[in-house]
Amino acid sequence: MNPDPLIDEIREVRRIISAEFGHDPRRLVAHYMERQRKLRESGEHKFYDSRQPESESDLVLHDKPSKPR
């Protein structure tokens, strides 16, 4: 498999972030949850929440896919 510099960079950043939290999964998840909360509150980004349907028609099983919104 050929090395991919972009993937290597992403992995290095992830290792650095993990090290900041002592490679503790609970602390790392708490960090990401807090980041997500702050990003949601900022209003700068739109988040998709798969737990809540956008409309009642999203709850219905359709024979054909619905048209894109």
C-alpha positions as CSV (number, residue, x, y, z in Angstrom):
1,M,0.0,0.0,0.0
2,N,1.4,3.4,-1.0
3,P,1.8,6.0,1.9
4,D,-0.6,8.8,1.8
5,P,0.8,12.1,3.3
6,L,-2.6,13.5,4.0
7,I,-3.7,10.4,6.0
8,D,-0.4,10.4,7.8
9,E,-0.9,14.0,8.8
10,I,-4.4,13.3,10.1
11,R,-3.2,10.4,12.1
12,E,-0.4,12.5,13.6
13,V,-2.8,15.2,14.6
14,R,-5.1,12.6,16.2
15,R,-2.1,11.1,18.1
16,I,-1.2,14.6,19.4
17,I,-4.8,15.3,20.6
18,S,-5.0,11.9,22.2
19,A,-1.7,12.5,24.0
20,E,-3.0,15.8,25.4
21,F,-5.6,13.8,27.3
22,G,-3.3,11.0,28.4
23,H,-4.7,8.6,25.8
24,D,-7.7,8.3,28.1
25,P,-10.7,7.5,26.0
26,R,-13.1,9.0,28.5
27,R,-11.3,12.3,28.6
28,L,-10.9,12.3,24.9
29,V,-14.6,11.7,24.3
30,A,-15.4,14.4,26.9
31,H,-13.2,16.8,25.0
32,Y,-14.9,16.1,21.6
33,M,-18.4,16.3,23.2
34,E,-17.5,19.8,24.6
35,R,-16.1,20.9,21.2
36,Q,-19.3,19.7,19.6
37,R,-21.4,21.6,22.2
38,K,-19.5,24.8,21.6
39,L,-19.7,24.5,17.8
40,R,-23.4,23.9,18.0
41,E,-23.9,27.0,20.3
42,S,-21.8,29.2,18.0
43,G,-24.3,28.8,15.2
44,E,-21.5,28.8,12.6
45,H,-22.1,25.2,11.7
46,K,-25.2,23.1,10.9
47,F,-25.4,19.7,12.6
48,Y,-27.6,16.8,11.4
49,D,-29.3,15.0,14.3
50,S,-30.2,11.5,13.3
51,R,-32.2,11.1,16.4
52,Q,-34.9,13.5,15.4
53,P,-36.8,13.3,12.1
54,E,-37.1,16.6,10.2
55,S,-40.8,16.0,9.4
56,E,-43.5,13.5,10.0
57,S,-43.1,12.2,6.4
58,D,-39.6,11.1,7.4
59,L,-41.2,8.6,9.7
60,V,-43.2,6.9,6.9
61,L,-41.9,4.0,4.8
62,H,-42.1,5.0,1.2
63,D,-42.2,2.8,-1.9
64,K,-40.1,5.3,-3.7
65,P,-37.4,7.5,-2.3
66,S,-38.5,11.1,-1.5
67,K,-37.2,13.9,-3.6
68,P,-34.2,15.8,-2.3
69,R,-35.0,18.9,-0.3
